[in-house]
Amino acid sequence: MIVVYWLVIALCGVVGTTFLRFAGRSWREGHSYAYRMRLVPYSDDFKKGIERAFGTVGAFHWVAALLMATVLLTPASLTTWEAGLLGALLVALLTGMALTLSIIWFNRPRFLVPPHMRTQRGTARARAAGRRCH
């Protein structure tokens, strides 16, 4: 069973690296991944939000992998240092989740959004504008 845990950790690392590479290319070249997201079963606004948040999604997956690896490698009785490390990783994981949702919904904070996507409306504003048009 422990092999399955390590495979999940490795998968999180691969997914995190993939998202960070996509984010880096998006930042450097202004590249859009809309063509790759055509099969994702969400609305177009939500897919744009996910694309804006590639960097934080990648970081989230890496922090999740580090947290899982730390949990597997620490003994049942934690030292103060190990408990602090687990606490810091948990705070980083929750912060990453909050930042990702904030970028998807509100396109904030803008300094974490690729420059060519900073003028887009967040998903929440796009839905509110859509409701006003109907």
Backbone as CSV, one residue per row, in Angstrom:
resi,resn,N_x,N_y,N_z,CA_x,CA_y,CA_z,C_x,C_y,C_z
1,MET,0.825,-1.199,0.000,0.000,0.000,0.000,0.864,1.257,0.000
2,ILE,2.019,1.194,0.605,2.887,2.369,0.655,3.378,2.752,-0.736
3,VAL,3.465,1.769,-1.635,3.881,2.053,-3.013,2.848,2.949,-3.692
4,VAL,1.580,2.734,-3.404,0.525,3.553,-3.983,0.678,5.002,-3.523
5,TYR,1.000,5.207,-2.248,1.202,6.558,-1.735,2.340,7.250,-2.478
6,TRP,3.444,6.543,-2.675,4.581,7.139,-3.381,4.246,7.403,-4.843
7,LEU,3.407,6.585,-5.452,2.983,6.852,-6.826,2.101,8.104,-6.897
8,VAL,1.250,8.290,-5.913,0.421,9.499,-5.862,1.305,10.728,-5.667
9,ILE,2.317,10.611,-4.822,3.254,11.721,-4.610,3.989,12.041,-5.908
10,ALA,4.443,10.998,-6.608,5.134,11.209,-7.883,4.195,11.844,-8.908
11,LEU,2.955,11.412,-8.934,1.973,11.989,-9.855,1.755,13.471,-9.558
12,CYS,1.662,13.810,-8.283,1.517,15.231,-7.913,2.723,16.029,-8.394
13,GLY,3.916,15.460,-8.269,5.112,16.146,-8.748,5.098,16.347,-10.257
14,VAL,4.675,15.329,-10.991,4.618,15.434,-12.451,3.562,16.461,-12.878
15,VAL,2.398,16.398,-12.266,1.336,17.351,-12.594,1.769,18.774,-12.228
16,GLY,2.381,18.933,-11.062,2.861,20.252,-10.655,3.898,20.804,-11.613
17,THR,4.835,19.951,-12.043,5.852,20.382,-12.997,5.229,20.767,-14.328
18,THR,4.254,19.995,-14.780,3.581,20.308,-16.043,2.885,21.658,-15.977
19,PHE,2.149,21.911,-14.911,1.459,23.194,-14.777,2.450,24.347,-14.665
20,LEU,3.559,24.152,-13.944,4.551,25.222,-13.836,5.219,25.503,-15.175
21,ARG,5.440,24.468,-15.971,6.003,24.680,-17.313,5.015,25.440,-18.200
22,PHE,3.735,25.071,-18.134,2.716,25.799,-18.889,2.669,27.265,-18.449
23,ALA,2.732,27.484,-17.132,2.689,28.851,-16.614,3.907,29.647,-17.083
24,GLY,5.084,29.028,-17.058,6.288,29.718,-17.507,6.203,30.110,-18.975
25,ARG,5.705,29.218,-19.786,5.564,29.523,-21.207,4.516,30.615,-21.418
26,SER,3.452,30.565,-20.648,2.418,31.586,-20.761,2.975,32.956,-20.380
27,TRP,3.810,33.019,-19.323,4.399,34.282,-18.891,5.400,34.802,-19.914
28,ARG,6.266,33.931,-20.420,7.335,34.366,-21.337,6.807,34.741,-22.712
29,GLU,5.947,33.910,-23.262,5.562,34.054,-24.663,4.134,34.547,-24.870
30,GLY,3.389,34.708,-23.795,1.994,35.103,-23.945,1.179,34.016,-24.627
31,HIS,1.562,32.779,-24.412,0.950,31.629,-25.077,-0.353,31.250,-24.384
32,SER,-1.376,30.940,-25.171,-2.654,30.514,-24.618,-2.809,29.003,-24.786
33,TYR,-3.390,28.378,-23.786,-3.635,26.937,-23.823,-5.109,26.609,-24.002
34,ALA,-5.865,27.544,-24.564,-7.299,27.312,-24.750,-7.561,26.093,-25.629
35,TYR,-6.712,25.862,-26.610,-6.918,24.714,-27.500,-6.759,23.394,-26.758
36,ARG,-5.940,23.352,-25.731,-5.774,22.122,-24.966,-6.894,21.910,-23.957
37,MET,-7.595,22.958,-23.628,-8.627,22.859,-22.601,-10.021,22.695,-23.196
38,ARG,-10.123,22.444,-24.489,-11.435,22.334,-25.121,-12.216,21.121,-24.617
39,LEU,-11.543,20.101,-24.114,-12.233,18.908,-23.625,-12.549,18.956,-22.130
40,VAL,-12.092,20.001,-21.449,-12.369,20.147,-20.015,-13.848,20.512,-19.852
41,PRO,-14.592,19.768,-19.038,-16.051,19.954,-18.974,-16.507,21.110,-18.070
42,TYR,-15.937,22.291,-18.278,-16.340,23.479,-17.519,-16.709,24.579,-18.496
43,SER,-17.263,25.654,-17.972,-17.611,26.794,-18.827,-16.328,27.454,-19.339
44,ASP,-16.461,28.231,-20.403,-15.297,28.898,-20.990,-14.653,29.869,-20.003
45,ASP,-15.480,30.579,-19.211,-14.923,31.506,-18.224,-14.106,30.768,-17.172
46,PHE,-14.590,29.621,-16.726,-13.870,28.857,-15.712,-12.574,28.291,-16.293
47,LYS,-12.599,27.862,-17.548,-11.383,27.355,-18.193,-10.338,28.463,-18.324
48,LYS,-10.777,29.678,-18.642,-9.845,30.806,-18.686,-9.266,31.079,-17.308
49,GLY,-10.090,30.928,-16.280,-9.612,31.116,-14.912,-8.567,30.080,-14.536
50,ILE,-8.791,28.841,-14.917,-7.798,27.799,-14.650,-6.507,28.110,-15.381
51,GLU,-6.623,28.585,-16.607,-5.423,28.930,-17.374,-4.666,30.084,-16.721
52,ARG,-5.383,31.050,-16.166,-4.719,32.151,-15.453,-3.993,31.652,-14.215
53,ALA,-4.496,30.589,-13.607,-3.971,30.103,-12.332,-2.995,28.938,-12.480
54,PHE,-2.460,28.684,-13.677,-1.546,27.556,-13.873,-0.380,27.580,-12.883
55,GLY,0.187,28.733,-12.619,1.333,28.823,-11.704,0.982,28.398,-10.291
56,THR,-0.135,28.891,-9.786,-0.517,28.526,-8.418,-0.995,27.077,-8.341
57,VAL,-1.600,26.578,-9.421,-2.012,25.171,-9.440,-0.771,24.270,-9.391
58,GLY,0.258,24.628,-10.155,1.503,23.857,-10.126,2.164,23.885,-8.767
59,ALA,2.233,25.064,-8.160,2.825,25.174,-6.823,2.000,24.390,-5.801
60,PHE,0.672,24.431,-5.931,-0.202,23.683,-5.037,0.106,22.188,-5.100
61,HIS,0.274,21.655,-6.313,0.566,20.228,-6.446,1.928,19.868,-5.834
62,TRP,2.915,20.731,-5.986,4.221,20.452,-5.391,4.161,20.498,-3.859
63,VAL,3.439,21.459,-3.323,3.297,21.524,-1.861,2.536,20.306,-1.356
64,ALA,1.510,19.873,-2.095,0.770,18.665,-1.707,1.691,17.450,-1.710
65,ALA,2.557,17.338,-2.724,3.500,16.215,-2.785,4.469,16.265,-1.603
66,LEU,4.987,17.448,-1.293,5.906,17.581,-0.151,5.213,17.253,1.167
67,LEU,3.969,17.694,1.304,3.219,17.403,2.529,2.988,15.905,2.686
68,MET,2.585,15.231,1.613,2.355,13.784,1.687,3.653,13.033,1.982
69,ALA,4.749,13.439,1.353,6.034,12.784,1.601,6.486,12.997,3.040
70,THR,6.271,14.187,3.548,6.649,14.473,4.936,5.831,13.633,5.902
71,VAL,4.540,13.489,5.629,3.682,12.664,6.491,4.157,11.209,6.472
72,LEU,4.529,10.713,5.287,4.978,9.321,5.200,6.329,9.091,5.880
73,LEU,7.179,10.098,5.866,8.532,9.919,6.403,8.675,10.240,7.881
74,THR,7.695,10.882,8.475,7.808,11.233,9.889,7.269,10.103,10.754
75,PRO,7.886,9.888,11.883,7.393,8.843,12.795,6.101,9.281,13.481
76,ALA,5.521,8.344,14.218,4.245,8.618,14.886,4.381,9.711,15.945
77,SER,5.495,9.747,16.656,5.710,10.802,17.654,6.559,11.901,17.015
78,LEU,5.970,13.067,16.861,6.622,14.172,16.160,7.477,15.007,17.101
79,THR,8.614,15.436,16.593,9.404,16.434,17.314,8.813,17.807,17.002
80,THR,9.267,18.798,17.711,8.769,20.151,17.483,9.082,20.607,16.061
81,TRP,10.273,20.273,15.578,10.687,20.675,14.237,9.788,20.031,13.182
82,GLU,9.502,18.743,13.331,8.653,18.044,12.359,7.231,18.579,12.377
83,ALA,6.715,18.856,13.570,5.364,19.415,13.681,5.307,20.799,13.038
84,GLY,6.353,21.587,13.224,6.408,22.907,12.596,6.455,22.814,11.081
85,LEU,7.233,21.854,10.577,7.312,21.650,9.131,5.960,21.240,8.564
86,LEU,5.298,20.306,9.212,3.968,19.880,8.755,2.966,21.029,8.806
87,GLY,3.042,21.819,9.865,2.150,22.973,9.975,2.404,24.000,8.880
88,ALA,3.672,24.264,8.599,4.012,25.229,7.552,3.557,24.725,6.180
89,LEU,3.745,23.440,5.920,3.297,22.887,4.640,1.782,22.925,4.525
90,LEU,1.091,22.662,5.611,-0.372,22.726,5.585,-0.854,24.151,5.328
91,VAL,-0.217,25.127,5.969,-0.572,26.532,5.734,-0.283,26.908,4.280
92,ALA,0.855,26.458,3.739,1.192,26.737,2.342,0.179,26.099,1.396
93,LEU,-0.273,24.893,1.710,-1.261,24.212,0.882,-2.586,24.978,0.863
94,LEU,-3.041,25.391,2.024,-4.306,26.131,2.106,-4.182,27.509,1.458
95,THR,-3.029,28.147,1.602,-2.797,29.437,0.952,-2.799,29.274,-0.564
96,GLY,-2.167,28.214,-1.054,-2.166,27.952,-2.490,-3.562,27.722,-3.030
97,MET,-4.377,26.998,-2.267,-5.756,26.754,-2.686,-6.538,28.067,-2.718
98,ALA,-6.370,28.889,-1.696,-7.080,30.165,-1.660,-6.644,31.083,-2.796
99,LEU,-5.335,31.136,-3.081,-4.850,31.971,-4.181,-5.366,31.475,-5.529
100,THR,-5.385,30.165,-5.705,-5.886,29.600,-6.963,-7.350,29.968,-7.171
101,LEU,-8.166,29.787,-6.159,-9.588,30.132,-6.285,-9.787,31.625,-6.480
102,SER,-8.970,32.441,-5.833,-9.066,33.886,-5.998,-8.725,34.308,-7.424
103,ILE,-7.715,33.682,-8.010,-7.351,34.007,-9.393,-8.449,33.553,-10.347
104,ILE,-8.990,32.368,-10.122,-10.044,31.871,-11.009,-11.299,32.738,-10.901
105,TRP,-11.725,33.026,-9.690,-12.990,33.731,-9.509,-12.892,35.235,-9.735
106,PHE,-11.808,35.869,-9.260,-11.743,37.334,-9.253,-10.579,37.912,-10.056
107,ASN,-9.688,37.057,-10.582,-8.485,37.501,-11.280,-7.632,38.395,-10.375
108,ARG,-7.553,38.041,-9.133,-6.751,38.748,-8.137,-5.942,37.741,-7.350
109,PRO,-4.784,37.990,-6.887,-3.923,39.149,-7.093,-3.303,39.129,-8.485
110,ARG,-3.300,40.266,-9.104,-2.886,40.362,-10.506,-1.416,40.057,-10.724
111,PHE,-0.568,40.262,-9.715,0.853,39.985,-9.926,1.130,38.494,-10.090
112,LEU,0.183,37.625,-9.765,0.336,36.187,-9.978,-0.288,35.716,-11.294
113,VAL,-0.915,36.637,-12.018,-1.566,36.314,-13.291,-0.616,36.685,-14.423
114,PRO,-0.505,35.839,-15.456,0.354,36.199,-16.592,-0.037,37.571,-17.161
115,PRO,0.948,38.368,-17.572,0.667,39.745,-18.005,-0.390,39.851,-19.109
116,HIS,-0.415,38.931,-20.039,-1.381,39.047,-21.136,-2.794,38.662,-20.724
117,MET,-2.981,38.196,-19.486,-4.317,37.792,-19.020,-4.838,38.686,-17.900
118,ARG,-4.100,39.717,-17.553,-4.495,40.554,-16.417,-5.726,41.398,-16.681
119,THR,-6.058,41.641,-17.928,-7.241,42.457,-18.229,-8.521,41.643,-18.278
120,GLN,-8.413,40.320,-18.216,-9.610,39.480,-18.254,-10.428,39.652,-16.981
121,ARG,-11.725,39.444,-17.125,-12.580,39.450,-15.943,-12.484,38.103,-15.257
122,GLY,-12.619,38.105,-13.966,-12.673,36.846,-13.242,-13.985,36.134,-13.527
123,THR,-14.058,34.874,-13.144,-15.256,34.085,-13.403,-16.483,34.694,-12.730
124,ALA,-16.330,35.204,-11.520,-17.467,35.785,-10.799,-17.991,37.025,-11.526
125,ARG,-17.094,37.893,-11.993,-17.528,39.098,-12.712,-18.129,38.744,-14.065
126,ALA,-17.577,37.739,-14.727,-18.112,37.330,-16.026,-19.529,36.772,-15.869
127,ARG,-19.754,36.011,-14.815,-21.107,35.473,-14.597,-22.081,36.581,-14.251
128,ALA,-21.633,37.543,-13.436,-22.512,38.661,-13.074,-22.855,39.491,-14.306
129,ALA,-21.886,39.707,-15.194,-22.156,40.439,-16.434,-23.101,39.655,-17.330
130,GLY,-22.972,38.336,-17.358,-23.860,37.493,-18.147,-25.287,37.531,-17.645
131,ARG,-25.470,37.607,-16.325,-26.811,37.674,-15.758,-27.462,39.010,-16.065
132,ARG,-26.675,40.073,-16.130,-27.246,41.385,-16.423,-27.698,41.500,-17.870
133,CYS,-27.056,40.754,-18.758,-27.402,40.812,-20.193,-28.694,40.087,-20.503
134,HIS,-29.111,39.151,-19.680,-30.286,38.328,-19.977,-31.545,38.942,-19.493
